Amino acid sequence: MSDWELFLREVSWFLHPGESVAVGEAQPWTRGSAEDLPELSALLDSTTLTPISVGDTAYELLAWGPPDDRRGWLSHPPEDADGESVAKTHKSFWKLCGGIVEKFGEPATWWNNQDEVLTADATRVRIADVLTDYAWLWEGDGLKVSINPDEYYTVAVEANGNLTLAHRDNGRLLLFAPDHAFQDVTPLDGSPPYSLLTINNVPDLATWIEVCAAAWRHQ
């Protein structure tokens, strides 16, 4: 069974009736490594890439593992990061992969239940508007939002609307999670429990990518 067939078996809802699909030839990874991301680089080095087109939209199916335990991502092709106000680590990622929209054979990672991971669409979420809509979370405790939302952008969007944020300059990682059951998180100083959070031992975007890549590689 091909990687595309394995993907469709698990992600059966991805294709809509009548959509045209073109599946290219599977090929080994040839794009090299990501700067300062050794776990991600090792994972990608073991990847088989299958070009996929659904209508006018191009995707790449990245998959790895033995035949009886394949797993992988449906991703956008690499992004042109020129002019994008994203962290350096994100630009390094985009040179290799344009971000993840679906997954199969998924291990437990911080990417679980995410509709968008490191995609250009995720970065377009207006954080200031979201925090304004939820200002009552802070106001109820006599607090004010303790970050400048313009300094952050969204790197992942969860199905229930929770967001993962990264600082544009230093890559500092935060969660905005008014609807969560996460463990190993801590409310940001000056924030109520179900608002802005830090992930314990995952301080920045590079660590977040590496922790998740290691889970995909080893679990």
C-alpha positions in Angstrom: 0.0 0.0 0.0 1.4 3.4 -0.9 1.9 6.2 1.6 -1.0 8.1 -0.1 -3.3 5.1 0.3 -2.2 4.8 4.0 -2.9 8.5 4.5 -6.4 8.3 3.0 -7.2 5.2 5.0 -6.6 7.2 8.2 -7.7 10.6 7.1 -10.7 9.6 5.1 -12.4 13.0 5.4 -9.7 14.9 3.6 -11.0 14.4 0.0 -14.4 15.7 -0.9 -16.6 13.9 -3.5 -15.6 14.8 -7.1 -12.2 16.4 -6.2 -9.5 15.7 -8.8 -6.3 14.2 -7.4 -2.9 13.7 -9.0 -0.3 11.6 -7.2 3.3 11.9 -8.2 6.1 9.5 -7.8 7.5 8.8 -4.3 11.1 10.0 -3.9 13.7 10.2 -1.2 14.3 13.4 0.7 16.9 15.6 -1.1 16.5 19.0 0.5 19.1 18.6 3.2 18.8 19.7 6.9 17.4 22.5 8.9 19.8 24.8 10.7 20.0 24.2 14.5 17.2 21.6 14.3 19.0 18.2 14.5 15.9 16.0 15.4 13.9 17.5 12.6 16.8 17.1 10.2 17.2 13.4 11.1 13.5 12.8 10.7 13.4 14.5 7.3 16.5 12.6 6.2 14.5 9.4 6.5 11.5 10.8 4.7 9.9 9.7 1.4 8.2 12.6 -0.3 5.2 12.1 -2.6 3.9 15.1 -4.6 0.1 15.5 -4.4 -2.2 17.9 -6.2 -5.8 18.3 -5.2 -7.5 20.5 -7.8 -5.2 23.5 -8.1 -3.6 23.0 -4.7 -0.2 21.4 -4.4 0.8 19.4 -1.3 3.6 17.1 -0.3 3.1 13.9 1.6 6.1 13.3 3.8 6.3 9.8 5.3 8.8 7.5 7.1 9.1 4.3 9.1 8.9 0.6 8.2 6.2 -0.7 5.9 4.1 -1.9 8.9 4.4 1.3 10.8 4.3 4.3 8.4 3.5 7.8 9.6 3.7 11.2 8.2 2.5 14.7 7.3 0.5 16.2 4.5 2.3 19.5 4.0 2.5 22.5 1.8 5.6 22.9 -0.4 8.4 25.1 1.0 7.4 28.7 1.7 9.3 31.9 0.5 10.1 33.5 3.8 11.3 36.8 2.4 9.6 39.7 4.0 7.7 37.5 6.5 8.0 38.6 10.1 8.5 35.2 11.6 11.2 33.8 13.9 14.5 32.7 12.4 13.8 29.0 13.3 10.5 29.2 11.4 12.3 30.6 8.3 14.7 27.6 8.5 11.7 25.3 8.7 10.0 26.9 5.7 13.0 26.3 3.5 12.2 22.6 3.8 8.5 22.4 4.4 5.6 24.9 4.1 3.8 23.6 7.2 1.5 20.7 8.1 -2.2 20.5 7.5 -3.0 16.8 8.2 -1.1 13.9 9.8 -1.4 10.1 9.9 0.1 7.6 12.3 0.3 10.4 14.8 2.2 10.0 18.1 1.4 12.1 21.2 3.0 15.5 20.6 2.1 19.2 21.0 0.9 19.0 17.4 -2.0 16.8 18.3 -5.4 18.1 17.2 -3.8 21.0 15.3 -5.4 22.0 12.0 -2.4 24.2 11.0 1.2 23.7 12.1 3.8 26.2 11.0 1.8 27.2 7.9 1.5 30.6 6.3 -2.3 30.6 7.0 -1.6 30.1 10.8 0.6 33.2 10.8 -2.3 35.3 9.5 -4.4 34.9 12.6 -4.8 38.3 14.2 -3.7 37.7 17.8 -4.6 41.2 18.9 -8.2 40.7 17.9 -8.3 37.3 19.6 -7.0 38.7 22.9 -9.4 41.6 22.7 -12.3 39.2 22.3 -11.1 37.4 25.4 -10.1 40.4 27.5 -12.8 39.4 30.0 -10.6 36.5 31.1 -8.1 39.0 32.6 -10.6 41.7 33.6 -12.5 39.2 35.7 -9.3 38.9 37.9 -8.5 42.6 37.8 -5.7 42.0 35.3 -4.6 43.2 31.9 -3.1 41.2 29.1 0.6 41.0 29.9 2.1 40.8 26.4 2.3 43.0 23.4 0.4 40.9 20.8 2.1 42.6 17.9 5.4 41.0 19.1 3.9 37.5 18.6 2.4 35.5 15.7 0.6 32.2 15.5 2.5 29.0 14.7 -0.3 26.5 15.2 -4.1 26.5 15.4 -5.9 23.8 17.3 -9.2 22.4 16.2 -11.0 24.0 19.2 -9.4 27.4 18.5 -6.4 27.3 21.0 -3.4 28.9 19.5 0.4 28.4 19.8 2.3 31.7 19.6 5.9 32.5 19.0 7.8 35.8 19.5 8.9 37.2 16.2 12.4 38.0 17.3 13.5 35.5 20.0 11.1 32.6 19.3 9.6 32.6 22.9 6.7 30.1 22.9 3.3 30.7 24.5 -0.1 29.0 24.4 -3.3 30.8 24.3 -5.7 28.1 25.5 -9.0 29.1 27.0 -10.3 25.6 26.2 -7.7 23.0 27.3 -6.9 20.0 29.4 -3.1 20.2 29.0 -0.7 19.0 31.6 2.8 20.4 32.0 1.8 24.0 31.4 2.0 27.0 33.6 0.0 30.3 33.5 2.1 33.2 32.3 2.8 35.7 35.0 -0.1 38.1 35.3 -2.5 35.8 33.4 -5.4 33.6 34.7 -5.1 29.8 34.3 -7.1 29.4 31.0 -5.5 32.1 29.0 -1.8 32.6 28.2 0.4 29.7 29.2 4.0 28.5 29.0 4.9 24.9 28.3 7.1 23.5 31.0 10.6 22.8 29.6 9.6 24.0 26.1 10.6 27.7 26.2 10.9 28.5 22.5 9.9 27.6 19.0 13.1 25.6 18.2 12.6 23.4 21.3 8.9 22.9 20.4 9.8 21.7 16.9 12.5 19.5 18.2 10.4 17.9 20.9 7.7 17.1 18.4 10.1 15.9 15.7 11.7 13.5 18.2 8.3 12.0 19.0 7.5 11.5 15.4 11.0 10.0 14.9 11.2 7.6 17.9 7.7 6.7 19.0 
